[in-house]
Amino acid sequence: MAEDRTSEAAPAEGAKTAAAAGGFKTWLPLIITVIAMPVLAFAMTQFVLVPQIQKSLNASGANTNSSSISVSKLKKEGGKEKTETVAMNKLLVNVAGTMGARYLLVSLSIVGTSANFKDEMTSRDAQMRDAACSILGSKTLADLEKPGERNLIRNELLTSFNGILGDSTVQDIYFPEFAIQ
């Protein structure tokens, strides 16, 4: 009979120690995950994502800065150059990838320094509008919503317009209207 009591007490003690040890061991992976995930997310954002975003913004900013530097150099070299501004109103294009459901409405103010800039713009208006619509129509909704995308579009338009009119005829482009619907 004494043996029966010891054999009954041994499994009860073993169950108590197994429950106590198994409870903590069972929760350990969850505790580690809850602590490690925010630390990992912070480190990934701080040391990987933010530097890549800054690098891409600096790259697009460098393109913009180089064009503004060349414009300022031209103005300094030429002394006081007379600038003329020509408006290109209401360019309406479908946004790429939306199957005609979304559109972009843009008005441009184009600044040039040549003596007969307005006459050149007037005589090549259809060609200039076609080039602008081709560039703007190739942009997707995701492209248009990116930060700094207007500067990239401005540079593309500037390059295209100078290709049509001749080098350095167009000095700057402004967007008085830029609406996505």
BELJO-V307499 format. One record per pair of residues at least 24 apart in sequence whose ideal C-beta (glycine too) atoms are under 7 Angstrom apart, sorted by sequence separation. I is the first residue (numbers start at 0). GAP is how many residues later the second one is. D is the distance in whole Angstrom. If there is no record, write none. Layout:
((I GAP D) (I GAP D))
This chain:
((84 24 5) (85 24 5) (107 24 7) (84 25 7) (131 25 6) (134 25 6) (149 25 6) (84 26 5) (82 28 5) (83 28 6) (149 28 7) (82 29 7) (130 29 5) (82 30 5) (105 30 6) (130 30 7) (81 31 7) (85 31 7) (80 32 5) (85 32 6) (103 32 6) (83 33 4) (127 33 6) (130 33 6) (83 34 6) (85 35 4) (127 36 6) (143 36 6) (126 37 6) (90 38 7) (101 39 6) (87 40 7) (92 40 5) (103 40 7) (123 40 6) (87 41 7) (90 41 6) (95 41 6) (123 41 7) (90 42 6) (95 42 6) (92 43 5) (93 43 6) (95 43 6) (96 43 4) (97 43 6) (87 44 7) (92 44 4) (94 44 7) (95 44 5) (96 44 7) (90 45 6) (94 45 7) (119 45 6) (94 46 5) (94 49 7) (119 49 7) (109 51 7) (116 52 7) (113 55 5) (111 57 5) (111 58 5) (112 58 6) (111 59 6) (109 60 6) (110 60 5) (110 61 4) (109 63 6) (107 65 6) (108 65 4) (107 67 7) (108 67 6) (105 69 6) (106 69 5) (106 70 4) (105 71 6) (104 72 6) (105 72 5) (104 74 5) (103 76 5) (104 76 7) (101 78 7) (102 78 6) (101 79 6) (94 85 7) (63 87 4) (59 88 5) (66 88 6) (82 88 7) (56 91 6) (59 91 6) (63 91 7) (66 91 7) (59 92 6) (62 92 6) (73 94 7) (70 100 5) (70 101 6))
